Every structure is written in structure tokens, then in C-alpha cells.
Amino acid sequence: MPAPPTKIPFITLDADLVTDSMAARLCISLVGHVLFLKSQVPFPVIQMARMPGGDTTSRAAKKRQELLNSFDTLASHLNTTFTALSTAFASHSGTKDARSSGRAYLAVVLGSTPGSAKCRVMVGVDALEAKVWGKRDDCLNVPSGHEGEGAEDDNDKSDIEDESDSDNDSDGDAASLECNDGDSSDSLGDEEAISETETEGSSQAPSPPLSRTPSPSSSPPPPPPLPPPTYAQELEALRAAERLLSRTLASACGENDGQGMASEMSPTQTHIVLRAPRKFMHPAWVPRQTLSGAFDALLDQFLEESGERQTRDDVKKRKKGGKVEGVWIRSRQRLTEDSEIISSQEISEEDEMIWWTWDGRLVGFSDW
């Protein structure tokens, strides 16, 4: 049965998980699209950055440079933001089970304040990779050095013991020969018997150690991890994802008879709002508990319009025709709402999801 059509466009990346660098690159690209589609800048941000400066003393030139500087700062902050968010998703304080991914939500808000916004564009990042920053990927697959050293020490010890035993045997044989010169014939007979016994014992194959015998029920070793992509491959994947996002937004505007995300708005301030756990730590983000009511309702509407959650009858009655805009960034590994939201009994205070605002700002302008 085909899925019902949704009002929220989405892109699907050719990857099992969305990395922190991919999420940051696509989110900053979306912010640039929103600024241009909402008439906050006369040209696309990337194009403005490449255009000649001209008269840098005019008021319009100063506004343009201020916006470009703020945009560069936001791009730099988003790179570390999603790295910190990925680390916060890696585990929960109340449980010992590690998470492989989580959902991230970022809103681009146009207005004088985030609470009194004229336009809110939501972007959902599905299956954001949960990974502790600074931890090697192969740390669990490579045996520790202590284990190797211990094995070498055991081998060394066994070699030393064998050498000491052989020395003791040779000393004992020499002493017995000195003490039993008169009974040389008996000694030779004993030696012949011993040699025959050793010959019989050496003809029998020694049984292999039990520890080296593979168990029939043991599972085969896991395959080695795939090598990480090179810088060129990662850069090409980022560019391909940006092109896919641009085509998706353009198609959404065309399918809706030009009533997509593009709209004429007077220049105003643009705020960036992020949904993250309380334990999320980043110097560029400020927790805003007062925004929880408005942005939780915006998130509910975003999930309903995108088909991620069924709309309840009581919610339909309360709606006043408000328009929700946004886009989904998905991977091959889809998350459901149940897997993203943990039951309230398992959520600790540090894992509670709240809304954060970026401490910078983007101010639109129309004069060139």
C-alpha cells in the first residue's frame, strides 16, 4: 500500500546513518535557501560571497558583510554543534544501552524574536549517527596491548621454565654419572630403558590444547570494519547531498504552484533554534525553556504534516489553519517515533529534550 502524500518534502541519502558533518552541511545549506526564498537577501548567500565588494563604506555593503560574517560563524558553529549533539545521543544517563542514532530537529525562525515569529521552517534529521566525539571506530575491534603483552609474558615464562628444567635435568644426569661410576652397566641399562620409553612416547602424536580447539557452536568472527571514506569521497558526498536538497526544494515549489517555501517577506532577523537534551553542551547555544510550548506544538504539526504521526481529532479542531514548512533529511535506516522517544520512566532529567537558541543572529537586507 503506497504511503499517503505529505506536505513536507524529504531527501533520502545513500547512507545508513547521517553523520554530524553531513547534517551540519545540509542544515547550513537550508538556512541559505531560506534566506533567499524568504526575500531576506537579494541574491543567494553563496553567490553574494563570490561577488566583488565594490563600495565597502555604504550602508548596504556593511549589512551585506555583517550577514556574510554571521553566516560563516553559524556554519562553523553547526559543525561542532552536531558533533556535540551526536555525542549526547550516544547514550542515556538512565540506561547502559548505547544508541546508534537519534533524531535531530532544527528550526529557522524569521521575526523579531523566536517567540513572535512570522515564519518558522523546521528541518528534521532522521537517524543522526550517535557517536562519542574523539573515540576511535576500531577501538572495540583491536585487542588491547595488555592482552598481547600478557600472552608474550606467558610465552617467555614458559620458555624460561623449559630452559631451567632442561638445565636441572642435565645437572642431575651429570651428578648421577659421577656418583655411579662403578655401576656403569646398570646405568647404561637404565638409560636404554628410558630411551626406549621416550621413543615410544614420542611416536604418539600429542593431543592439541583444548583452548585451541574451535567449538562447533561458536560463531564466526565478525567481518573487519570498512575503511573510512577518504576526504575526496566525503567531499563529493556532501556536494551531491547539497544538490539533492536544492532540487528537492525547487521541485516542492513547482508542485505547489509556486506556493512552496518561497514567499515575499520584509527583511527581519533570523533565529536558529535547536532541539537537544539538557546535557547537550556547546558555548554557542543557550537553553530556552520558555520556548518549549510553542516549539513542541510546531514539532507536533511538523510530524503530522510529514506523515510521521497520525493527526488526532482533537488536534484538528484546535488548529487555526497555521502553515508549517520544512524538510526531512533521511537515510536508508529509518527511525520511528517510538524508537526515537524513550518512555518517560527511562528518561532522566539530563536526557529531557528542550529547545536551544543560537547566540548569534542573521539580519536580512534588501538594498544592494
Stockholm file with secondary structure:
# STOCKHOLM 1.0

chainA/1-368         MPAPPTKIPFITLDADLVTDSMAARLCISLVGHVLFLKSQVPFPVIQMARMPGGDTTSRAAKKRQELLNSFDTLASHLNTTFTALSTAFASHSGTKDARSSGRAYLAVVLGSTPGSAKCRVMVGVDALEAKVWGKRDDCLNVPSGHEGEGAEDDNDKSDIEDESDSDNDSDGDAASLECNDGDSSDSLGDEEAISETETEGSSQAPSPPLSRTPSPSSSPPPPPPLPPPTYAQELEALRAAERLLSRTLASACGENDGQGMASEMSPTQTHIVLRAPRKFMHPAWVPRQTLSGAFDALLDQFLEESGERQTRDDVKKRKKGGKVEGVWIRSRQRLTEDSEIISSQEISEEDEMIWWTWDGRLVGFSDW
#=GR chainA/1-368 SS CCCCCCSSCEEECSSSSBCHHHHHHHHHHHHHHHHHHTTSSSSCHHHHHHSCCCCSSSHHHHHHHHHHHHHHHHHHHHHHHHHHHHHHHSBCTTCSCBCSEEEEEEEEEEESSSTTEEEEEEEEEEEEECCCTTCCTTTTTSCCHHHHHHHHHHHHHHHHHHHHHHHHHHHHHHHHHHHTSTTHHHHHHHHHHHHHHHHHHHHSCCCCCGGGSCCTTCCCCCCCCCCCCCHHHHHHHHHHHHHHHHHHHHHHHHHTTTCSSCCCCCCCEEEEEEEEETTCCCTTEEECGGGHHHHHHHHHHHHHHTTSSCCCHHHHHHCCSCCCEEEEEECSSCCCHHHHSCCTTTCCTTTCEEEEEESCCEECCCCC
#=GC SS_cons         CCCCCCSSCEEECSSSSBCHHHHHHHHHHHHHHHHHHTTSSSSCHHHHHHSCCCCSSSHHHHHHHHHHHHHHHHHHHHHHHHHHHHHHHSBCTTCSCBCSEEEEEEEEEEESSSTTEEEEEEEEEEEEECCCTTCCTTTTTSCCHHHHHHHHHHHHHHHHHHHHHHHHHHHHHHHHHHHTSTTHHHHHHHHHHHHHHHHHHHHSCCCCCGGGSCCTTCCCCCCCCCCCCCHHHHHHHHHHHHHHHHHHHHHHHHHTTTCSSCCCCCCCEEEEEEEEETTCCCTTEEECGGGHHHHHHHHHHHHHHTTSSCCCHHHHHHCCSCCCEEEEEECSSCCCHHHHSCCTTTCCTTTCEEEEEESCCEECCCCC
//
